[in-house]
Every structure is written in structure tokens, then in C-alpha cells.
Amino acid sequence: MLAARSAPAWTLRRRTPRDTFTSWRASASAPAGTQFDVDGSDLPVRRDGGGRVVLRIFDSLKPVISAINGHAVGVGATMTLPTDLRLGADGAKFAFPFVQRAFVPESCSSWFLPRVVPMQVATEWMLTGRTFDAEEALRGGLLRSTHPAEDVLPAAMDLAHEIADSTSAVSASATRRMLWAMLTASHPMQAHEIETLALNDRGVSADAREGVAAFVEKRRPTFRNRVSNDSPAVLDTLVRPDYTPPGDPR
């Protein structure tokens, strides 16, 4: 039997936006290297947490797939942008509402969104901050496909299996990293150079021999190279810059 208990007498205080951001920026629990003192500022500047998350996704050595069901609003939408494939439920909703609340884009979305969708589409979504449906997200290029809600995750898993079961993990990883890196290359010669080196590396790999043999023998290949040990050395040159703290003369 459950005994009824009276509710505690909680003391409620309405927090203002300034309270929220003051406590966030002044938090003593900020991870090392994420909070910086700035001359003339009463509070330290703290790096955007969403940005640190999406940079980790961007640096992933493996393809990342998003299965979106429900409302992807604000960081719920921006954190999906560095993923390689995005599938959505028919009833999903999306919004980048920052300007409606006097904020600006976060989670590196000012970099990612114009690379995921056309610039005009990205600009409209960001400047209006309005909520839009999955059909518009699909037309705009934010989504790869839409599905009934109960089928979104299975569809994403099927796609993941299609990649994992039929491709070389090392080549898939290298391809993902090269595609993202070449988005900001100034000339196709940069792609030619990195592709030349990667092709020479992968062309003599055990996986390449297995891939050709499987094609000739009309069977599914069994790739044994591993991303952790066998990735082309040329990809080590794709190193991201360090974060530059405010006021740093660099």
C-alpha cells in the first residue's frame, strides 16, 4: 500500500535570461580549455557547448546517421548538421529560431547549414526562425528521406547496415573525411593531390585485393582492414585548427 505524502514547500524564483547566462558563463564546473577571462569583461567567455559537440561529430572517423522524430528546434536541429545522412519522420518539425529570441546561430550551424542546403534556403530558415515541416526539410535538402514515425529508426539502421555490410570501413571513413574537407578547398587540384595519395595507398591494400576478387567471383567481399590501423596516412594532414581564445593576437 502506498501512503500519501504532502508535497514539500518548494521555494520558486523566476530566473531571468540574464540569470541563466550569468550562471552559465561563471560556472566553476566548465571543462578545461572552454572558459577564458577577457580584459574588460566582468565574466569569462565560455565556449559554445553545442559547437564542441558538433566538432566531435565532424571529427568522427566513421559515418554518422541521424534519425529525427519529433521537434528538432534550435540545438535539436543544429546538432544533426554535421551528420552525414539525416532521415526524418513525416511529422517531424524543424526550426532555427535564434533571431526570434535575440540570439545568433550556435553549434557551428552558420558554417554547416549553408553547406547542407542551398544558401538561400539556409538564409530564409535562419532569418525567419520559423518552424517548418519534414516535407519542406526534404525539399530543401536537410533530409535525405522521410518515413512514418515508426519506420524512421529501422530505415536509418537499414542504411547503416547497407554501408557497413558492403563497403570497406577504411575506404568509407576516408571518403567521408575527404568529402567534408574538400568543401572548403580552394581548387580541385587539392582534391586531385589527396585522392592521388589515397588511391595509391588503398590500391595496394588487402581490402582492394579482396574487393576485386569478390567482384570477379561474384560474391560479397570480406574486408579486414580497420580504420584504427589502416587509414591512409595522407588523411593525417586533415587536422582542424585549435580554438583561438578572445583577445589572442593570433
N, C-alpha and C positions, 0 to 999 in steps of 0.2 A: 504494500500500500504506500502511496506517495503522500507525504504530509505537505500541506500548503504552507508556504512561507511568504512573508511580506517582502516586497521589493525594497532594496536598500535606498536610502535617501541620497541619490546622486546629486552632486552639485554641478550644474551645467553652466558653461560660459561660451557664448558665441565667439568663435575665432574669426578674426578679420583676415583678409588676404595678406595684409602686412604681417600679422602674427605668424601665419603659416610660412611665408618666405623668410622671415627673420629667423625663426627657429630652425628652418631647414639649412639656411646658409651658415648659421652659427653653431651647428651641431658639432659636438666634440667626437661623434662617432663616425665622421667622414673617413672613408678609406684613405690610406696613404697615397699622396700624389693627386688627390682630387679636390683639394681646398687650398686656396692661395690668398695670402694677405696682399692688399693693394694699397699703395700710398694714397692717402686722402679719403679712403673709404672706411667707414666705421665697422663694416662687416667684411669677412673674407668672401672672395668669389669662389663658388663651388661648381665644379664641372657638372654638366647636364648628365644625370644618371641614365636617361634613355639613350643618349648618344654613346655612352660607354657600352651599353648592351648591344646596340646595333653594330658597333665597331667589332665586337666579338663575333657576331653572326657573320659579318662581312669577311672576317679573317678565317672563317671555318674552312677546313681542308676538305670538307665533304658537302655535297649539295644539300640545301635546306628547303623544305616544302612547307607552306602554310596551309592549314585547313581552317577556314574562317566561318564561324557560325554565330550569329547574334549581332551585337552592335560593336563595330570596330571604330571607335571615336577617339580622336587625339592620339595618345600613345598606343592605343589599341590598333590603330591603323598604321602609324609610322613605324612601329617595331616589326611590321611584316615586310617593309620595303626592301631590306637587304636580302630577304629570302629569294630563292631562285625561281620558284613556281608558287603561285597563290591560287587556291581553289576556294570558292565561296558558296555558302548556302543561298538558295533562291531568296530567302527572306532576310539576308544579312543587310545591315546598314553601315554606311561609312561616312566619316566626316573628319575634316581637318579644321576644327573650329577656333583656332588660336586667335585670329584677329577679332573674333566676336567677343572675346574676353580680354582684349588688350594685351595679348601675348604675341609671340612670334613662333615660327616653326621650331620644333625640337627633334631630338633623335636623328640628327643629320638628315632630316627629311627635305631640307632645301637643296641638298645635293642629290639624294636618291630619287625623289618623286619626278623631277624633270628627265631622269634617265629611264624611269619605268614607263612613263606615259608621255605623250607629246607636251611640249612646253605650254601651249595654250590651254590644254586641259589641266595641267598642274596649276597654272596661274589662276584659272577660274575656281578650282576647288579650294585653293588656299586663300584667295582674296574674298570669296563669299563666305567661306566657312560653313556652307550649308550641308545638310545631310542628304546623301543620295543613296539609291538602292543598288542591289547587286547587278541588275541589268546595265545600269549606267557604268558601273565599275568594270563590267566586262567589255562594253563598247569602248571605254577609254583606255583599256589595256592594263588596268590594275589587276584584273583577274584573268587567269588562263581559262577557266570554265566555271559554270555554276551547276549546282546539283540540289535535289531535295535535301533537306537538313539531315536526314538520317543517312544519306549516302555520301556526305562530304568527306568524312574521315576515311571510309573504305576506299573512296576514289583516290584520295591522297596516298593511302597505303599501296594501292594497286600501282600507282605511278612510281612510287618509291621502289617497289619490287621490280618494275619494268627496267628501271635504271640499274638497280643493284644486281639483278639476276642475269643481265645480258651484256653488261659492259665491263671493261677493265676499270677497277676502282681508281687506279693511279691515273689513267687517261681521263676519266670523268672528272677527277679532282683537278688535274692540270687544266682541262678545258674550262671548268668553272672559273678558275683564278685568272686565266688568260682573257676570257670574255670581259670580266669586270675591269681588269687592268687596262685593256685596250679602249675602254670607253673614254678615257681621258688622254689617250696617246695623241700626239700632235701630227703624226704622219703614219701612213700604212707601213712605212719602212720599219717602224718599231715592231709591228706585228710580224713582218717578214723575218726580222732578226730573231725574235724569241721563238717563233714557230720553227725556224730552221734548226735551232739548237735542240728544241724539244723533240722534233721529229727524228733527228739523228740519235737522240738518247732512247726514245721509245722504239725506234725502228729495229734496234738490235736487242730488245728486251725479250725475256721469256714469254711475257704476255703477247707480244707481237707474233712470235713464232706460233704460239698456241692459237691466236686469232686466225691466222692464215690457214693453219692445219684444220681447224674446225670448219672454216668456210669450204675448203676443198673436200672434206669428209662429210659435209652436210650434217653437222652435229652442233650441239650447244657447247661453246668454249668453257673451259675451266681456268679462269685467271687466278694466278697465285701471287703476283706482285702485290705489295702492300704500300699504302700511302705513307706510312711512318718510315719506311726504309728505302723505297724505290722511286720516289718522286724525282723528276728531272731537276738537276742542280740549278739550271737556269732560273727556275722559279724562286730560288732563294733571293734573287735580286728584286723581287716584288715586295719590298719592305715598306711599311707605312711610316710616315714621319711621326716624330714624337709630338705630344701636345705642347704647345707654347703657352706658358702662363701669361696672364695680363701684365703688361709692363716690361716683359722680357725684350731686350733690344734685338733679338734675332729677327 
